[in-house]
Amino acid sequence: MVASQNDGGRGDDDGGGGGGRDGGGGVINNQQQNNHNNKSNSNNSNINRNSNINNQQKQIPHHVVNNNDNNDDNDDEKSPVYTVSVHSGVGYRNEGFKDDNNGDINSGIPPEPIKPPALPQQQQQQHHHHHNNSYNNNNNNNNNNTYNNTNHHQHHHHDDTQSRKFKLSRSEKWRILKNIGTVSIAFMVQFTAFQGTANLQSSINAQDGLGTVSLSAIYAALVLSCIFVPTFLIKRLTVKWTLCVSMLCYAPYIGSQFYPKFYTLVPAGILLGLGAAPMWAAKATYLTQAGGVYAKLTDQPVDAIIVRFFGFFFLAWQTAELWGNLVSSLVLSEGEFGHTNSTISNKIKSCGANFCVSRNGADESLQRPPDSDIYKISAIYLTCVIVAVIIVALFVDPLSRYGEKQRRADSQELSGIQLLSATAYQLKKPYQQLLIPITIWIGMEQAFIGADFTQAYISCALGVQKVGYVMMCFGVVNACCSLLFGSAMKFIGRQPLMALGAVVHAALIGVLLVWKPHPDKSYVFYTVSGLWGVGDAVWQTQVNGLYGTLFRRNKEAAFSNYRLWESAGFVVAYAYSTHLCARMKLYVMVSVLIIGTICYIIVEILHRRKQKRLKAIADDPKAAQAEANKPEETDDEKDDIDDDIIITHL
């Protein structure tokens, strides 16, 4: 990274155009010098006028310090160089400029004033000598005050610019792409381990509901972690090392699979939940800030770049479902355990909607794989976590390359208590209240496919060794549809996609209520799994977007509510998993889905009415004037300014 000591020349909103490292100093042209000599009686006014001109037309030496890239300073003359300004609170604003000399019409910053032609060295010396004599002879005190104030002003801007601007070469964009790819790969490796482990919990640790209880502990801890931990940890460890520490929190949970007990798995699950929230927050911060810098370097819209970066990240992350389940299936398929023909007919009646752990007992319908296979899987997954941490620690550049320290020093992020208060206040809004059921549904449907479907249908009828293969279908379809629906929304809108998700999941619940799973019809398992991925992709893409649309001015509190109620859905589903039969779980889920869909429709109706009302007001000048005189709304979706992008996933 190349840091600009003081690029001078042009200021931005944070202040700029200060003196160079040696104090700067202006050059006054010949006409100004003659006017100064001929009007010595009005020297005070000339001093002010010349000082203003001097401030506008500083000729500041260009000084560059190379911190990391040794070749960047040698390439400055060959390729354009970009200056990135760091602003407090909102990260990077789209006000970068190129070449440090020419104005960028897209940045909103006026071009640098044209500098006067440089005088010959001897003439400059005479010019400054005469200029100083005039100051001393006519108004020495005023000149000293002006000089001191100017130097103080220059020094202030020198320090401010030095701390807030970073000079980067064009080649920095490749480094940013490398970092984005590395973070994405690290998360893919990390969640290869976690997704594979989580999908097996209800089957391999079914005794007394240990697996589902540990999963419930994860999401219960996640609720508290989302509110109190991310800001605290990121400010103290920085984004990169928050990622490393948080990812390490997954290791104890996977390591506990070697000795699964309530006093090992549950505390490890709580630790994982506490680490998950800052990990996702740090990831979102890294992608957002790096995307802002990349957008400046490539002269592209910031929003488009950030969405592209997140799209690439989630594409890689979604494939973790594929790799994690592939590992478990390959290992478990090596053994010859499973149901024999004589046992299938006796146990098949207890599978599907009839599956009931509390009544039949887990051991009657499920067969735990040999410990040696579980140990082998856990060792592979534990290695994945360690490798993911090493990847981030060694190959991801810290955000200090782009001014993380300055942003953290000036940060206006909400503290845990403030966020809790804002989250509670958010619940007073009608839109937020109406979105609670559909948000809870999102958590419940993910918990069902990961715990109940794998246990009551796949493991019971096909065997634990087939869980990974069936869930691979879910992961692949979910990843593809997430990308597809994100693009399709531009053309067909949100309402048809939400209707698709509701219809697909309602139909699948109906199928699961009447379907009698049998090993001879294995294709049905894959079909149900894939279609469930279609519905999940709808909720993940569209409901997140709906929150961002409705609550533009309160995104942090809005997405905190999203995380809260989605996590609540996970906790509720895991909590009743061992106490209700599969049929009753399906009844509960379809009820929540119906309520959530109805409330969502009400939100869309209210939102559409408001849009029509605002459009009518805009078309009527008198109504528009009356609306303008009303107090400005600060707590709903009226604001169309999208200052930043917040993308979260639990």
VEXDOGU-954796 format. One record per residue (C-alpha): residue number from 1; x, y, z. Coordinates in pm, whole numbers, m for minus. Layout:
<rs>
     k        x        y        z
   NUM        X        Y        Z
...
</rs>
This chain:
<rs>
     k        x        y        z
     1        0        0        0
     2      120      347      m83
     3       20      613      164
     4        5      976       58
     5      181     1202      307
     6        7     1502      158
     7     m118     1500     m195
     8     m227     1861     m158
     9     m375     2051     m445
    10     m735     1964     m384
    11     m950     1922      m76
    12    m1251     1704      m15
    13    m1517     1707      254
    14    m1263     1609      518
    15    m1040     1901      435
    16     m750     1905      195
    17     m527     2127       m7
    18     m297     2182      288
    19       73     2249      272
    20      327     1986      183
    21      552     1812      427
    22      791     2110      439
    23      515     2360      508
    24      419     2428      149
    25      408     2798       73
    26      251     2963     m228
    27      380     3111     m549
    28      235     3449     m641
    29      234     3534    m1007
    30      387     3847    m1165
    31       65     4039    m1189
    32       m7     3986     m821
    33      350     4094     m738
    34      316     4418     m936
    35      m16     4498     m773
    36      142     4443     m437
    37      431     4682     m512
    38      207     4955     m653
    39      m49     4950     m370
    40      158     4946      m57
    41      m78     5192      115
    42     m357     4931      114
    43     m131     4648      213
    44     m372     4486      458
    45     m633     4420      192
    46     m365     4294      m46
    47     m234     4059      221
    48     m579     3907      261
    49     m630     3886     m113
    50     m290     3734     m175
    51     m338     3494      115
    52     m663     3372      m38
    53     m497     3326     m375
    54     m207     3159     m204
    55     m438     2915      m28
    56     m613     2830     m353
    57     m301     2794     m564
    58      m57     2605     m347
    59      212     2419     m525
    60      272     2123     m300
    61      555     1878     m347
    62      436     1527     m421
    63      560     1287     m159
    64      477      917     m144
    65      571      665      121
    66      566      300       21
    67      446       79      307
    68      400     m261      144
    69      426     m272     m233
    70      783     m191     m329
    71      700     m153     m695
    72      400       76     m661
    73      604      396     m642
    74      800      295     m952
    75      482      234    m1146
    76      320      570    m1067
    77      428      724    m1395
    78      322      419    m1595
    79      m27      368    m1456
    80     m281      600    m1292
    81     m266      632     m917
    82     m577      662     m703
    83     m622      840     m373
    84     m871      681     m136
    85    m1024      897      138
    86    m1133      739      463
    87    m1440      890      627
    88    m1571      813      972
    89    m1891      626     1031
    90    m1982      513      682
    91    m1650      374      562
    92    m1545      472      212
    93    m1744      724       17
    94    m1739      732     m359
    95    m1512     1037     m383
    96    m1187      885     m503
    97     m996     1066     m774
    98     m729      969    m1022
    99     m388     1107    m1108
   100     m411     1355     m820
   101     m435     1643    m1069
   102     m757     1612    m1266
   103    m1107     1645    m1130
   104    m1342     1353    m1156
   105    m1684     1462    m1271
   106    m1835     1150    m1119
   107    m1692     1210     m775
   108    m1867     1535     m702
   109    m1533     1708     m625
   110    m1445     2016     m831
   111    m1122     2009    m1030
   112     m808     2147     m874
   113     m759     2519     m947
   114     m507     2580    m1222
   115     m167     2647    m1072
   116       29     2954    m1189
   117      335     2893    m1402
   118      644     2824    m1199
   119      889     3114    m1181
   120     1260     3067    m1242
   121     1449     2992     m924
   122     1621     3331     m906
   123     1299     3516     m979
   124     1122     3313     m712
   125     1388     3410     m458
   126     1355     3778     m551
   127      981     3748     m546
   128      970     3593     m199
   129     1233     3837      m69
   130     1037     4139     m186
   131      712     3985      m65
   132      853     3930      284
   133     1002     4284      293
   134      664     4431      210
   135      505     4231      487
   136      769     4338      740
   137      768     4707      645
   138      395     4764      625
   139      222     4536      872
   140      464     4308     1047
   141      227     4203     1324
   142      m55     4116     1087
   143      187     3922      867
   144      317     3719     1162
   145      m36     3630     1267
   146     m130     3537      913
   147      187     3334      866
   148      140     3147     1192
   149     m225     3076     1120
   150     m141     2957      771
   151      135     2728      892
   152      m93     2591     1163
   153     m365     2537      903
   154     m118     2365      672
   155       16     2143      948
   156     m336     2047     1053
   157     m431     1948      701
   158     m102     1766      659
   159     m177     1545      957
   160     m541     1499      861
   161     m462     1409      503
   162     m181     1180      605
   163     m415      984      831
   164     m711      975      598
   165     m575      925      246
   166     m408      625       96
   167     m242      634     m242
   168     m289      311     m432
   169     m170      195     m771
   170     m401       40    m1027
   171     m254     m303     m956
   172     m411     m290     m610
   173     m738     m413     m760
   174     m582     m755     m821
   175     m475     m769     m459
   176     m831     m690     m352
   177     m969     m967     m573
   178     m716    m1204     m421
   179     m834    m1111      m72
   180    m1202    m1155     m159
   181    m1131    m1494     m312
   182     m923    m1599      m13
   183    m1192    m1502      239
   184    m1453    m1688       34
   185    m1241    m2002       14
   186    m1168    m1988      388
   187    m1540    m1972      468
   188    m1610    m2255      226
   189    m1354    m2475      404
   190    m1483    m2365      745
   191    m1845    m2445      670
   192    m1758    m2768      497
   193    m1681    m2878      851
   194    m1974    m2713     1030
   195    m2251    m2793      782
   196    m2143    m3155      761
   197    m2133    m3183     1140
   198    m2466    m3004     1196
   199    m2655    m3220      946
   200    m2548    m3535     1133
   201    m2622    m3419     1488
   202    m2983    m3535     1507
   203    m2880    m3877     1376
   204    m2546    m3965     1533
   205    m2620    m3793     1868
   206    m2987    m3883     1890
   207    m2966    m4028     2242
   208    m3170    m3802     2473
   209    m3181    m3543     2194
   210    m2819    m3445     2258
   211    m2753    m3335     1900
   212    m3054    m3107     1867
   213    m3003    m2963     2216
   214    m2648    m2865     2121
   215    m2774    m2701     1801
   216    m3035    m2513     2003
   217    m2758    m2388     2234
   218    m2568    m2254     1932
   219    m2853    m2034     1814
   220    m2955    m1925     2162
   221    m2600    m1796     2219
   222    m2607    m1642     1873
   223    m2899    m1417     1969
   224    m2698    m1254     2248
   225    m2380    m1252     2045
   226    m2540    m1062     1758
   227    m2623     m772     1990
   228    m2322     m743     2219
   229    m2014     m911     2071
   230    m1939     m799     1709
   231    m1870     m429     1766
   232    m1674     m497     2084
   233    m1452     m763     1926
   234    m1389     m592     1593
   235    m1280     m267     1759
   236    m1024     m449     1971
   237     m893     m715     1735
   238     m952     m556     1391
   239    m1150     m730     1119
   240     m886     m982     1013
   241     m803    m1113     1359
   242    m1170    m1112     1458
   243    m1219    m1353     1170
   244     m938    m1577     1293
   245    m1047    m1584     1658
   246    m1415    m1634     1571
   247    m1341    m1917     1329
   248    m1140    m2093     1599
   249    m1455    m2096     1815
   250    m1591    m2366     1583
   251    m1310    m2608     1668
   252    m1425    m2711     2022
   253    m1772    m2805     1895
   254    m1632    m3031     1625
   255    m1372    m3167     1864
   256    m1650    m3257     2108
   257    m1772    m3517     1858
   258    m1491    m3741     1985
   259    m1662    m3746     2326
   260    m2025    m3633     2282
   261    m2182    m3558     2619
   262    m2410    m3282     2742
   263    m2125    m3124     2938
   264    m1901    m3119     2628
   265    m2131    m3049     2332
   266    m2358    m2787     2490
   267    m2081    m2556     2624
   268    m1895    m2597     2294
   269    m2215    m2503     2111
   270    m2252    m2190     2323
   271    m1894    m2089     2242
   272    m1960    m2146     1872
   273    m2270    m1927     1887
   274    m2079    m1648     2060
   275    m1812    m1659     1790
   276    m2044    m1688     1491
   277    m2191    m1336     1507
   278    m1860    m1142     1509
   279    m1729    m1373     1236
   280    m2016    m1289     1002
   281    m2001     m920     1094
   282    m1627     m910     1024
   283    m1678    m1086      693
   284    m1944     m836      587
   285    m1722     m545      692
   286    m1424     m679      499
   287    m1619     m737      178
   288    m1794     m400      200
   289    m1482     m192      263
   290    m1270     m378        9
   291    m1552     m341     m242
   292    m1561       34     m186
   293    m1190       67     m262
   294    m1215     m161     m565
   295    m1501       49     m703
   296    m1283      360     m687
   297     m988      191     m851
   298    m1203       67    m1140
   299    m1442      365    m1171
   300    m1748      146    m1112
   301    m2054      200     m890
   302    m1987       99     m531
   303    m2321      m78     m488
   304    m2269     m295     m795
   305    m1922     m402     m684
   306    m2030     m487     m330
   307    m2324     m693     m455
   308    m2089     m874     m693
   309    m1843     m949     m414
   310    m2118    m1082     m188
   311    m2257    m1288     m473
   312    m1921    m1453     m529
   313    m1878    m1510     m157
   314    m2215    m1676     m109
   315    m2163    m1889     m420
   316    m1848    m2030     m261
   317    m2009    m2049       82
   318    m2316    m2236      m42
   319    m2096    m2508     m193
   320    m1984    m2594      161
   321    m2311    m2785      195
   322    m2197    m2997      m98
   323    m1844    m3068       25
   324    m1938    m3123      389
   325    m2206    m3377      308
   326    m1983    m3544       50
   327    m1715    m3605      313
   328    m1959    m3762      559
   329    m2126    m3978      297
   330    m1800    m4110      154
   331    m1668    m4204      498
   332    m1991    m4360      622
   333    m2044    m4548      296
   334    m1718    m4737      348
   335    m1878    m4940      628
   336    m2137    m5212      584
   337    m2363    m5098      863
   338    m2725    m5005      801
   339    m3064    m5162      774
   340    m3096    m5517      644
   341    m3394    m5641      446
   342    m3537    m5808      755
   343    m3531    m5491      961
   344    m3658    m5254      693
   345    m4012    m5388      695
   346    m4031    m5367     1074
   347    m3898    m5014     1109
   348    m4023    m4842      794
   349    m4360    m4774      952
   350    m4201    m4552     1214
   351    m4027    m4330      955
   352    m4154    m4013      792
   353    m4441    m3827      953
   354    m4485    m4112     1201
   355    m4134    m4070     1340
   356    m4147    m3989     1709
   357    m3834    m3990     1925
   358    m4013    m3943     2256
   359    m4243    m4240     2199
   360    m4035    m4495     2007
   361    m3688    m4399     2121
   362    m3409    m4301     1888
   363    m3230    m4635     1904
   364    m3527    m4825     1761
   365    m3529    m4632     1433
   366    m3174    m4501     1405
   367    m2848    m4688     1401
   368    m2542    m4494     1512
   369    m2240    m4541     1284
   370    m1928    m4703     1431
   371    m1724    m4470     1651
   372    m1425    m4518     1421
   373    m1616    m4362     1130
   374    m1738    m4072     1343
   375    m1383    m4010     1466
   376    m1256    m4012     1109
   377    m1520    m3761      997
   378    m1457    m3538     1298
   379    m1081    m3542     1237
   380    m1135    m3432      876
   381    m1373    m3155      981
   382    m1143    m3036     1260
   383     m858    m3015     1010
   384    m1079    m2805      784
   385    m1136    m2550     1062
   386     m763    m2521     1135
   387     m684    m2485      765
   388     m947    m2212      726
   389     m795    m2011     1013
   390     m446    m2050      867
   391     m570    m1931      526
   392     m710    m1610      677
   393     m408    m1550      901
   394     m146    m1594      628
   395     m309    m1493      300
   396     m566    m1222      380
   397     m436     m865      398
   398     m560     m658      694
   399     m797     m371      627
   400     m534     m136      768
   401     m415     m116      406
   402     m727       89      344
   403     m760      289      667
   404     m923       53      914
   405     m751      222     1210
   406     m889      563     1115
   407    m1239      425     1067
   408    m1232      248     1402
   409    m1105      562     1576
   410    m1386      773     1431
   411    m1649      500     1425
   412    m2005      588     1519
   413    m2127      228     1537
   414    m2387      142     1796
   415    m2270      m21     2116
   416    m2435     m336     2244
   417    m2673     m149     2475
   418    m2755      106     2205
   419    m2820     m168     1952
   420    m3041     m350     2201
   421    m3238      m31     2258
   422    m3265       36     1884
   423    m3373     m324     1824
   424    m3647     m292     2085
   425    m3760       41     1939
   426    m3771     m120     1594
   427    m4037     m359     1725
   428    m4279      m66     1760
   429    m4299      m25     1383
   430    m4597     m193     1212
   431    m4390     m327      923
   432    m4145     m493     1162
   433    m4425     m649     1364
   434    m4582     m792     1050
   435    m4250     m939      933
   436    m4182    m1131     1255
   437    m4377    m1449     1157
   438    m4210    m1490      817
   439    m3869    m1429      975
   440    m3932    m1695     1240
   441    m4041    m1927      960
   442    m3704    m1886      788
   443    m3525    m2016     1095
   444    m3773    m2299     1145
   445    m3757    m2429      788
   446    m3377    m2435      794
   447    m3379    m2622     1125
   448    m3632    m2871      987
   449    m3435    m2963      677
   450    m3110    m2988      874
   451    m3237    m3186     1174
   452    m3587    m3331     1139
   453    m3585    m3426      770
   454    m3242    m3585      799
   455    m3347    m3781     1108
   456    m3710    m3879     1045
   457    m3684    m3944      673
   458    m3328    m3996      547
   459    m3156    m4168      840
   460    m3463    m4367      935
   461    m3541    m4505      588
   462    m3210    m4490      399
   463    m2951    m4490      678
   464    m2714    m4230      817
   465    m2466    m4294      537
   466    m2711    m4141      285
   467    m2768    m3815      472
   468    m2477    m3642      302
   469    m2577    m3741      m49
   470    m2937    m3621      m10
   471    m2832    m3294      155
   472    m2582    m3233     m125
   473    m2881    m3197     m356
   474    m3028    m2935     m123
   475    m2703    m2738     m115
   476    m2646    m2735     m492
   477    m3003    m2633     m579
   478    m3004    m2371     m303
   479    m2683    m2212     m430
   480    m2797    m2202     m792
   481    m3141    m2063     m709
   482    m2995    m1797     m480
   483    m2802    m1655     m774
   484    m3097    m1699    m1011
   485    m3356    m1534     m788
   486    m3125    m1246     m708
   487    m3117    m1159    m1079
   488    m3478    m1253    m1153
   489    m3608    m1003     m899
   490    m3508     m719    m1133
   491    m3739     m853    m1403
   492    m4038    m1011    m1228
   493    m4039     m837     m891
   494    m4039     m964     m536
   495    m4406    m1068     m504
   496    m4402    m1355     m760
   497    m4087    m1498     m604
   498    m4231    m1484     m253
   499    m4544    m1657     m381
   500    m4325    m1926     m537
   501    m4147    m1989     m207
   502    m4473    m2013      m13
   503    m4636    m2249     m264
   504    m4330    m2476     m289
   505    m4288    m2516       86
   506    m4661    m2557      151
   507    m4680    m2828     m114
   508    m4373    m3005       26
   509    m4519    m3006      376
   510    m4832    m3168      235
   511    m4621    m3432       62
   512    m4420    m3504      377
   513    m4742    m3555      575
   514    m4867    m3836      349
   515    m4546    m3980      205
   516    m4424    m4318      330
   517    m4046    m4308      276
   518    m3896    m4629      137
   519    m3540    m4712       25
   520    m3666    m4840     m310
   521    m3778    m4487     m405
   522    m3465    m4296     m320
   523    m3528    m4040     m596
   524    m3812    m3893     m388
   525    m3566    m3802     m111
   526    m3350    m3608     m357
   527    m3653    m3439     m514
   528    m3789    m3319     m181
   529    m3442    m3202      m72
   530    m3385    m3008     m395
   531    m3728    m2842     m391
   532    m3677    m2742      m28
   533    m3361    m2568     m144
   534    m3568    m2373     m400
   535    m3798    m2239     m129
   536    m3512    m2159      106
   537    m3336    m1961     m168
   538    m3647    m1745     m205
   539    m3659    m1658      165
   540    m3286    m1594      196
   541    m3271    m1352      m97
   542    m3608    m1179      m88
   543    m3676    m1129      283
   544    m3328     m987      339
   545    m3392     m749       51
   546    m3733     m658      191
   547    m3580     m555      523
   548    m3329     m337      339
   549    m3605     m173      136
   550    m3846     m100      419
   551    m3595       20      677
   552    m3336      218      486
   553    m3254      457      768
   554    m3241      196     1042
   555    m3066      m96      880
   556    m2857     m191     1180
   557    m3160     m222     1407
   558    m3365     m382     1129
   559    m3113     m655     1054
   560    m3059     m705     1423
   561    m3429     m787     1441
   562    m3390    m1016     1143
   563    m3109    m1206     1315
   564    m3306    m1212     1640
   565    m3624    m1365     1498
   566    m3450    m1600     1257
   567    m3242    m1732     1546
   568    m3560    m1761     1752
   569    m3701    m1983     1479
   570    m3394    m2208     1499
   571    m3413    m2227     1879
   572    m3785    m2310     1884
   573    m3752    m2579     1617
   574    m3456    m2744     1786
   575    m3617    m2715     2129
   576    m3934    m2906     2039
   577    m3750    m3148     1809
   578    m3718    m3421     2072
   579    m4063    m3366     2224
   580    m4293    m3363     1920
   581    m4353    m3624     1653
   582    m4267    m3534     1294
   583    m4634    m3499     1200
   584    m4698    m3241     1471
   585    m4384    m3049     1370
   586    m4518    m3027     1015
   587    m4852    m2894     1142
   588    m4673    m2627     1345
   589    m4460    m2529     1048
   590    m4745    m2497      800
   591    m4933    m2280     1052
   592    m4636    m2045     1089
   593    m4594    m2037      710
   594    m4959    m1940      655
   595    m4948    m1668      921
   596    m4618    m1535      787
   597    m4745    m1526      429
   598    m5063    m1340      527
   599    m4864    m1082      725
   600    m4625    m1040      433
   601    m4916     m974      197
   602    m5041     m704      435
   603    m4694     m544      431
   604    m4692     m537       51
   605    m5041     m384       41
   606    m4950     m112      291
   607    m4623      m43      114
   608    m4792      m16     m226
   609    m5057      220      m90
   610    m4789      440       58
   611    m4599      448     m271
   612    m4915      551     m455
   613    m4984      822     m199
   614    m4633      959     m229
   615    m4657      954     m607
   616    m4986     1145     m596
   617    m4830     1401     m364
   618    m4535     1441     m599
   619    m4771     1510     m890
   620    m4963     1776     m694
   621    m4746     2085     m621
   622    m4969     2203     m336
   623    m4976     1863     m173
   624    m4602     1832     m222
   625    m4547     2166      m50
   626    m4770     2062      240
   627    m4586     1733      269
   628    m4252     1914      266
   629    m4363     2128      561
   630    m4428     1820      773
   631    m4157     1696     1010
   632    m3907     1477      829
   633    m3958     1105      879
   634    m3656      931     1025
   635    m3777      585     1116
   636    m3919      418      807
   637    m3849      347      444
   638    m3918      697      312
   639    m3548      773      272
   640    m3426      649      m64
   641    m3061      717        7
   642    m2873      390       46
   643    m2559      489      233
   644    m2428      140      284
   645    m2512     m223      223
   646    m2563     m467      507
   647    m2586     m832      414
   648    m2616    m1083      691
   649    m2656    m1453      711
   650    m2673    m1673     1016
</rs>
